[in-house]
Amino acid sequence: MRPSLLSAIVVCLVFVGTATNGDPLLVDLPVGTIRGRDNGEYYSYESIPYAEPPVGALRFEAPRPYVRQWSEIFDATKPPEPCMQWDQDTEGRNKLLGVEDCLTVNVYKPKNASRSSYPVVALIHGGAFMFGAVRQNGHEHFMHSGNVIVAKMNYRLGPLGFASAEDDTLPGNYGLKDQRLALQWIKENIYRFGGEPENILVLGFSSGGAAVHLHLLREDFKELAKSAASFSGTALNPWVMMHNARARAFELGRILRCDKVTNSMELKSCLKSKPAAQIVSAVRNFLVFGYVPFTTFGPVVEPINAPDAFLTQPPREIIKSGNFSQIPWLVSYSREDGGYNAASLLARQPHHGEELIEELNDRWHDLAPYLLFYRHAMKTVEEMDDYSVSLKRRYMGNQTFTLTSYQSVQRIFTDVLFKNGVEEALNLHRQHGRSPIYAYVYDNPADLGIAQALAKRNDVHFGTVHGDDFFLIFANSIRDPKMRPDEQTISQNFIKMLEDFVRSSDGKLFYGSCEFKNNVNEKQFQLLSITRNNCTNKKLERFP
């Protein structure tokens, strides 16, 4: 089909699909009509089901497309319920939040009389594959700019989304499969809202960024997205791929009194019989202290014969094979990303008022493998202990673990949990990829962010931590809602960067006056440094 004819068809579909009877709040979908909300600056259409409820017999199964026909207009004005989770941000002992029937898509469309159609930004939210929600990621900056439609998705989290026996009976990755079905729904239906299905940018932050990378490693992802972006998270970060998923799944069964199971079929049947709240609340039994480790159930490599398998090879093998989607990809990290979860070590303990960091002086060998996700990645205890010793020697020298040495501890967290994985992913993709790959490091601390929230204090300078850049794109209540003048400029630059990225015909990428440099086939890393009032291209042997 000629490109001009295809464009004409898309324009016609957009024109037909944007409204019913001239009412922009009414949108016809294959299963019926929905009514959205007029928010003044934009329209919203929320809580639209894209999959059958993953409950009962459909729990621990790949999602099935939603096909029920509505006899009445569907109310798309209700805010989306988060998927059931053991939520890190919920105060108190009971951190249970959300519902099991949660697989919905949400669409936000700006009012812009100069546009007849819009490119699309599709967000996969973060939360360590364990918690998080679309409502924590404000879309208002995009709506104010008025040049793209934003789509967000819910997906199953924690044990409901990622419990795996590493076999074809309980293969896992249900949350990733949810995301994929949601992206298919967006691709097939976004024209009905005025979106351009040929111009979709899929992006995510933290575990959402890692999920985007995992989708990119599928060759068919290029059918769903034109470009992709991973902020502070790739598939090669150590908290992404689980190493002991089968043992953990059976331990979950033991906690829930599935005592007599002898195989994964019996385990799956028993888990399906338990209340969802009990399954999710069992997460507390896998935490060593606080919310450590922050990912206890996550992505796995599935058997090739697993039904609807999402990932059947380790990510590094896929990248080295070159058999992944060749579309432009942006990756990033913040200068002190490790403020998550290191800052939690500075919270004063209620019973004696001392910081938890001091416990590392006696328990470094016990806690470091959980904090830094190598507890199940090492083959022997000796190997694990040797790595613990080498980390402490390299970053701490002769320092003890105190408030004074916190910056050294945070650097361990930054390098091991975030920066090293971004650097390795960029290195492998520049060798084995053919499509453009771009990278930036952000260094401009927020006045209030994740680190202050975790530490419950404002008297420590944490630097530029996890989310300080991303929350200028998708607003989050965890940071100061009032942006400084420099942050307002940076936010506008980020929004325009992404708007231009999804529209780009040649895959080029700009931030302000700076053009990103492509890393493919380059011997040195091409890294854009973004600071308070500047952006600079750097050629580096290693990430700073």
Buried (B, 14 or more C-beta within 10 A) or exposed (E): EEEEEEEEEBBEBBEEBBBBEEEBBBBBBEBEBBBBBEBEEBBBBBBBBBBBBBBEEBBBBBBBBBEEEEEEEBEBBEEBBBBBBBBBBEEEEEBBBBBBBBBBBBBBBBBBEEBEBBBBBBBBBBBBBBBBBBBBBBBBBBBEBBBBBBBBBBBBBBBBBBBBBBBBBBBBBBBBBBBBBBBBBBBBBBBBBBBBBBBBBBBBBBBBBBBBBBBBBBEEBBEBBBBBBBBBBBBBBBBBBBBEBBEBBBBBBEBBEBEEBEEBEBBBEBBBEBEBEEBBBBBBEBBBEBBBBBBBBBBBBBBEEBEBBBBBBBBBEBBEEEBBBBBBBBBBBBBBBBBBBBBBBBBEEEEEEEBBBBBBEEEBBEBBBBBBBBBBBBEEEEEBBEBBEEBBEEBBEEEEBBBEBBBBBBBBBBBBBBBBBBBBBBBBBBBBBEBBBBBBBBBBBBEBBBBBBBBEBEEBEBBBBBBBBBBBBBBBEBBBEEBEEEBEBBBBBBBBBBBBBBBBEEBBBBBBEBBBBBBBEBEEBBBBBBBEEEBEEBEBEEBE
